């Protein structure tokens, strides 16, 4: 489960639960898990030097890093099982390494201060260990090293998120995996070199964008090349399933499973992008998109009268009110959510038939999603021929009320001969091209590549306004900066995702402007 929530939208998890920061208990637990994972990385690299590849354990480690922020939704037994599984991996790897050293008559370099767990280890003892490690880390590292370490960890999480998405399409990414292991491994040593941290941050950031390009290719190969489509947001009287999240493969599997039934399927959240692919357009059970916003799951789930599937690698707000009709394909199901095993969606279908369904249905305005390449190309040609003063690239969407107000003023304040390409806010102006890609990172990057073929990245006239801060933000910004982009503005990040002090250090390190007021921000780039 990946946490990509906004911190100021009126219906988001942070506001609804009244908890807008990571609890000390969760932080301690994550700290101990990272210690365990970095020690596993050490022995994976040692065994690789001996020619022994451990693909299964490597992928388990990658998945655990991607999953690490989801701990708050797990029960105590689920958390202990995760620790037990990874500790078994550590024990197995160390034993094999020591044996191989003996067989080859080579000197072993065993890790000191190995983490030790047992069947009697309790969650409270893990939390106490985490508290001690926090204190030790903050004594050992200076402010700059701590911030740089957190930035690297954030970039690493983003890489791991994209890696496990690619695993579903059977893409092998050994180079990316190796660099994650090597980056983890540097924290096994008492002296953490700041230059080495920065090096791996830059390397992994570049890899992250390459993974997005691979994901775009994988999506096109499986579902066809996206087109601009008009998507129904109306509902029809019938039994229904809501598929919420961003995992296209899960949506495909559900549609295949129900194709001979009379159940309607609606997408929710970032799965709006599915309607732009030819494959999904051909699925008769897919009726449209249900929901009022990417992060508005509280209201969406409460008003949907059917069964709800939470796709892999995505965490929405899961309130107790909805438990009993929530399902997931994730390896670990939060308490009260039914786990789908081996893509057998029978429990999901049965729940849909038992639910009341839509009695009457409602008519709503449709939305457009996807890309019309001719419109984009003509718009770019118009910008160039008009000898533009500024080009603003805006997005992607978090449907934040403050951001809505900001951009109403922003578009009214744009200088003459200025243009904008927006992935989030649509002012319906001739000098603003709105492209709705439903926050699908691979497809957004595909469009950016087309823009950069005609507009130089290092142009003084170019400015980015990143309106949603999430797990991918750091690597995206680092790559844009490395490509020569001079003006980048970033919205607030949720404290549950990025520590505010780390964000402040990141902004200073990469010369990022926090989004403030339109008039003030525009003056910075004129």
Secondary structure, 3 states (H helix, E strand, C coil): CCCCCCCCCCCCHHHHHCCCCCCHHHHHHHHHHHHHHHHHHHHHHHHHHCCCCCHHHHHHHHHHHHHHHHHHHCCHHHHHHHHHHHHHHHHHHHHHHHHHHHHHCCCCCCCCCCCCCCCCCCHHHHHHHHHHHHHHHHHHCCHHHHHHHHHHHHHHHHHHHHHHHHHCCCCCCHHHHHHHHHHHHHHHCCCCCHHHHHHHHHHHHHHHHHHHHHHHHHHHHHHCCCCCEEECCCCCCECEEEEEECCHHHHHHHHHHHCCCCCEEEEEEHHHHHHHCHHHHCCCCEEEECCCCCCCHHHHHHHCCCEEEECCCCCCCCCHHHCCCEEECCCCCCCCCEECCCCCCHHHHHHHHHCCCECCCCCCCCEEECCCHHHHHHHHHHHHHCCCCEEEEECCCCCCHHHHHHHHHHHHHCCCCEEEEECCCCCCCCCEEECCCCCCHHHHHHHHHHHHCCCCCCCCCEEEEECCCCCCHHHHHHHHHHCCCCEEEECCCCCCCCCHHHHHHHHHHHCCEECCCHHHHHHHCC
